[in-house]
Amino acid sequence: MEYDYIIVGSGFGGSVSALRLSKKGYKVLVIEKGKWFKAKDFPKTNWNFRKWLWIPGLRFFGIMKLTLFKHIAILSGTGVGGGSLVYANTLPTPKTAFFNSGSWKDLNDWEKELKPYYEEALRMLGASKNPELFDADLGLKKISESLNIKEKFAATRVAVFFGTPNKKQKDPYFDGEGPDRTGCNFCGACMTGCRHNAKNTLDKNYLYLAQKNGAKILAENEVIDVQPIDAADGSKGYEVSFKSSTKIFKKRKKIRTKGVIFSGGVLGTLKLLLKLKKKSLPNLSDKLGEDIRSNNETLVSVTGLEKDKNYSKGIAIGSILDTDENSHLEICRYGEGSDAWKLVHLPYVTGSNVISRLFKILLKLIKHPVDYFKIYFVNGWAKNTVVLLFMQTLDSTLKFKRNAFGLMTSTVSTGKAPTPFIPESIHLVKAYREAINGVSTSFAAETLAGIPSTAHILGGAVMGKDKTTGVIDKDNIIFNYRNLYVIDGAMISANPGVNPSLSITAIAERAMAQIPFKNEFSQ
């Protein structure tokens, strides 16, 4: 065998797997669809579509991908480091309900079992509390006071090196074994890629250390097949086929391995596994593609009209407000100059059908022409705009499947279809708009089609007691196959109700802890 493990994807699950397996003596290869990015490679603003967006058909090979389904629009990351390149750094631990619900609830005492792995994930990701609040955060604090819940307002815990702004220093996290770092200058550009070496992306911790332990990373390549060798259950290994994801002329290549870990994120992992179930891996559970969740979230932008404010200043998400036992609100920001989002924003309205919403949009434009003219043509969008991220733990699920053209489509599985028009969210948007004297807008897909947006798509290859209730077991092993794992957002088996990156990292740490050292495994 050429490798002991091939890891498909380099996000939170894949990066953890690469480090822990390489430290246990295994020969590891990570295959990543996206490109390598150094600090200087990230776009200065999101107007640089070629470096910001992943649209290979247009030769755009950036760090963010937008995927539209009938029921949801999904923001995801690409590149070595996966979603960590584009995420908002936030590392909250879910509440108890997460550990006691969903298809995994009876498989373990998860809150107790995962506690040490959450602690290790926080250490590895360099978690620290945001030390400084800025204009956008103060607006959220003002809401907490007006709602009489100011004790529920807090600065976020984030994967950012604060240090001294713009000052470079030796690795502060791994006893000098990690790369040099530079203190955060609160430019707000975390989600277009940190150009100042302050964000603790996976290429600066897990992947960096994995390479020092011998793991290899092959970027700009996409896995297209995983075929068991000789034995149908994969006990004699697998042949992995892959091809370039960025070249026009693509040659198929093959490598043999003893085990495979699928860590391409929900979209990447499910797209591949649903394809493999048709031929190469026919014994995959029929639950594959089910129990897809978001955090029941909404994304609404509020643009302030006061000239002396700068809502782009800070980190991507600097503060959070727990509004009730099931819901919370976070403020998000982009760096000054990253105004491209305004191209896909319309006045924020709600309503039961598209006709009523179109009428309300027209009415707003007629009533407030000067305000909207400023938003679209005068003021800097990012400098003046706060994106409100509202999330709930209340549950509903979707199902993804492949159509006749090989594309994934969505259907509603349980509960109501996701909606951007959540009453609690509508109330909070109004409160924040009044708090900062602003005007609200939202993504056109939400306003026109009623399709909510999410950066936290989860599930589809969930845990179960057997193949009738899940795709993987409690140790992340795919039912009916040997040495085949799913370790990414697709494994999340309940609604965390918060940003999921920390939970993915913690569960990945636990999964890797179950695999013995190579010399023990071979005995």
QUIKA-V513382 format. One record per residue. N is the residue number from 1. RES is the residue in one small letter. NEAR is the number of other C-alpha atoms within 8 Angstrom. Layout:
N_RES_NEAR + N_RES_NEAR
This chain:
1_m_7 + 2_e_6 + 3_y_12 + 4_d_11 + 5_y_13 + 6_i_13 + 7_i_16 + 8_v_14 + 9_g_14 + 10_s_17 + 11_g_16 + 12_f_16 + 13_g_14 + 14_g_18 + 15_s_14 + 16_v_14 + 17_s_12 + 18_a_16 + 19_l_15 + 20_r_12 + 21_l_12 + 22_s_14 + 23_k_9 + 24_k_9 + 25_g_9 + 26_y_12 + 27_k_11 + 28_v_15 + 29_l_13 + 30_v_15 + 31_i_16 + 32_e_16 + 33_k_13 + 34_g_15 + 35_k_12 + 36_w_7 + 37_f_9 + 38_k_6 + 39_a_10 + 40_k_6 + 41_d_8 + 42_f_13 + 43_p_10 + 44_k_8 + 45_t_12 + 46_n_12 + 47_w_8 + 48_n_9 + 49_f_9 + 50_r_10 + 51_k_13 + 52_w_16 + 53_l_13 + 54_w_14 + 55_i_10 + 56_p_9 + 57_g_5 + 58_l_5 + 59_r_8 + 60_f_13 + 61_f_14 + 62_g_16 + 63_i_16 + 64_m_12 + 65_k_13 + 66_l_10 + 67_t_7 + 68_l_7 + 69_f_9 + 70_k_8 + 71_h_11 + 72_i_11 + 73_a_13 + 74_i_14 + 75_l_12 + 76_s_10 + 77_g_13 + 78_t_16 + 79_g_17 + 80_v_13 + 81_g_15 + 82_g_15 + 83_g_12 + 84_s_12 + 85_l_16 + 86_v_14 + 87_y_10 + 88_a_10 + 89_n_13 + 90_t_12 + 91_l_14 + 92_p_10 + 93_t_8 + 94_p_10 + 95_k_7 + 96_t_7 + 97_a_8 + 98_f_13 + 99_f_11 + 100_n_10 + 101_s_9 + 102_g_9 + 103_s_12 + 104_w_15 + 105_k_11 + 106_d_7 + 107_l_8 + 108_n_8 + 109_d_9 + 110_w_9 + 111_e_8 + 112_k_6 + 113_e_8 + 114_l_11 + 115_k_8 + 116_p_7 + 117_y_11 + 118_y_13 + 119_e_8 + 120_e_9 + 121_a_12 + 122_l_11 + 123_r_8 + 124_m_10 + 125_l_11 + 126_g_12 + 127_a_12 + 128_s_9 + 129_k_8 + 130_n_11 + 131_p_5 + 132_e_6 + 133_l_12 + 134_f_9 + 135_d_10 + 136_a_12 + 137_d_11 + 138_l_9 + 139_g_11 + 140_l_14 + 141_k_11 + 142_k_9 + 143_i_11 + 144_s_14 + 145_e_9 + 146_s_7 + 147_l_7 + 148_n_6 + 149_i_10 + 150_k_9 + 151_e_6 + 152_k_9 + 153_f_13 + 154_a_8 + 155_a_11 + 156_t_13 + 157_r_11 + 158_v_12 + 159_a_14 + 160_v_12 + 161_f_13 + 162_f_10 + 163_g_8 + 164_t_8 + 165_p_9 + 166_n_9 + 167_k_8 + 168_k_8 + 169_q_8 + 170_k_8 + 171_d_12 + 172_p_10 + 173_y_8 + 174_f_7 + 175_d_7 + 176_g_9 + 177_e_7 + 178_g_13 + 179_p_9 + 180_d_9 + 181_r_12 + 182_t_16 + 183_g_15 + 184_c_16 + 185_n_8 + 186_f_7 + 187_c_12 + 188_g_14 + 189_a_14 + 190_c_16 + 191_m_12 + 192_t_15 + 193_g_12 + 194_c_13 + 195_r_9 + 196_h_11 + 197_n_10 + 198_a_12 + 199_k_12 + 200_n_12 + 201_t_11 + 202_l_16 + 203_d_9 + 204_k_11 + 205_n_12 + 206_y_13 + 207_l_14 + 208_y_12 + 209_l_12 + 210_a_15 + 211_q_11 + 212_k_7 + 213_n_9 + 214_g_9 + 215_a_14 + 216_k_8 + 217_i_9 + 218_l_9 + 219_a_12 + 220_e_12 + 221_n_14 + 222_e_11 + 223_v_12 + 224_i_9 + 225_d_11 + 226_v_12 + 227_q_9 + 228_p_14 + 229_i_10 + 230_d_6 + 231_a_8 + 232_a_7 + 233_d_8 + 234_g_14 + 235_s_10 + 236_k_9 + 237_g_12 + 238_y_14 + 239_e_13 + 240_v_13 + 241_s_12 + 242_f_12 + 243_k_12 + 244_s_12 + 245_s_11 + 246_t_9 + 247_k_6 + 248_i_4 + 249_f_4 + 250_k_8 + 251_k_6 + 252_r_8 + 253_k_7 + 254_k_8 + 255_i_8 + 256_r_11 + 257_t_15 + 258_k_13 + 259_g_12 + 260_v_13 + 261_i_13 + 262_f_14 + 263_s_16 + 264_g_13 + 265_g_11 + 266_v_13 + 267_l_7 + 268_g_9 + 269_t_13 + 270_l_13 + 271_k_11 + 272_l_11 + 273_l_9 + 274_l_12 + 275_k_10 + 276_l_12 + 277_k_11 + 278_k_8 + 279_k_7 + 280_s_10 + 281_l_11 + 282_p_8 + 283_n_6 + 284_l_11 + 285_s_10 + 286_d_7 + 287_k_12 + 288_l_14 + 289_g_13 + 290_e_13 + 291_d_13 + 292_i_14 + 293_r_14 + 294_s_11 + 295_n_16 + 296_n_14 + 297_e_13 + 298_t_16 + 299_l_14 + 300_v_13 + 301_s_11 + 302_v_15 + 303_t_13 + 304_g_12 + 305_l_10 + 306_e_7 + 307_k_4 + 308_d_4 + 309_k_8 + 310_n_9 + 311_y_14 + 312_s_16 + 313_k_14 + 314_g_14 + 315_i_12 + 316_a_13 + 317_i_14 + 318_g_15 + 319_s_14 + 320_i_14 + 321_l_13 + 322_d_10 + 323_t_10 + 324_d_6 + 325_e_5 + 326_n_9 + 327_s_12 + 328_h_12 + 329_l_12 + 330_e_12 + 331_i_15 + 332_c_12 + 333_r_17 + 334_y_14 + 335_g_14 + 336_e_15 + 337_g_10 + 338_s_13 + 339_d_12 + 340_a_7 + 341_w_7 + 342_k_9 + 343_l_6 + 344_v_7 + 345_h_10 + 346_l_10 + 347_p_11 + 348_y_10 + 349_v_9 + 350_t_7 + 351_g_8 + 352_s_6 + 353_n_6 + 354_v_11 + 355_i_6 + 356_s_9 + 357_r_14 + 358_l_9 + 359_f_8 + 360_k_9 + 361_i_12 + 362_l_8 + 363_l_8 + 364_k_10 + 365_l_10 + 366_i_7 + 367_k_6 + 368_h_8 + 369_p_9 + 370_v_6 + 371_d_9 + 372_y_10 + 373_f_9 + 374_k_9 + 375_i_12 + 376_y_10 + 377_f_6 + 378_v_7 + 379_n_8 + 380_g_10 + 381_w_14 + 382_a_15 + 383_k_13 + 384_n_14 + 385_t_13 + 386_v_14 + 387_v_11 + 388_l_14 + 389_l_12 + 390_f_12 + 391_m_13 + 392_q_12 + 393_t_13 + 394_l_9 + 395_d_9 + 396_s_12 + 397_t_14 + 398_l_14 + 399_k_13 + 400_f_12 + 401_k_9 + 402_r_12 + 403_n_8 + 404_a_5 + 405_f_5 + 406_g_7 + 407_l_8 + 408_m_9 + 409_t_10 + 410_s_11 + 411_t_9 + 412_v_11 + 413_s_10 + 414_t_7 + 415_g_8 + 416_k_6 + 417_a_9 + 418_p_10 + 419_t_10 + 420_p_12 + 421_f_10 + 422_i_8 + 423_p_6 + 424_e_6 + 425_s_10 + 426_i_9 + 427_h_8 + 428_l_8 + 429_v_12 + 430_k_8 + 431_a_9 + 432_y_12 + 433_r_13 + 434_e_8 + 435_a_10 + 436_i_10 + 437_n_9 + 438_g_11 + 439_v_11 + 440_s_12 + 441_t_13 + 442_s_13 + 443_f_11 + 444_a_10 + 445_a_10 + 446_e_12 + 447_t_16 + 448_l_9 + 449_a_8 + 450_g_11 + 451_i_14 + 452_p_15 + 453_s_13 + 454_t_14 + 455_a_7 + 456_h_10 + 457_i_12 + 458_l_13 + 459_g_17 + 460_g_16 + 461_a_17 + 462_v_16 + 463_m_16 + 464_g_15 + 465_k_11 + 466_d_10 + 467_k_12 + 468_t_9 + 469_t_10 + 470_g_16 + 471_v_17 + 472_i_18 + 473_d_13 + 474_k_11 + 475_d_8 + 476_n_12 + 477_i_13 + 478_i_13 + 479_f_11 + 480_n_7 + 481_y_10 + 482_r_10 + 483_n_10 + 484_l_12 + 485_y_11 + 486_v_15 + 487_i_16 + 488_d_17 + 489_g_13 + 490_a_16 + 491_m_15 + 492_i_13 + 493_s_12 + 494_a_12 + 495_n_13 + 496_p_12 + 497_g_14 + 498_v_11 + 499_n_10 + 500_p_11 + 501_s_9 + 502_l_13 + 503_s_10 + 504_i_14 + 505_t_13 + 506_a_13 + 507_i_11 + 508_a_14 + 509_e_13 + 510_r_11 + 511_a_11 + 512_m_11 + 513_a_8 + 514_q_7 + 515_i_6 + 516_p_8 + 517_f_9 + 518_k_9 + 519_n_7 + 520_e_7 + 521_f_7 + 522_s_5 + 523_q_4
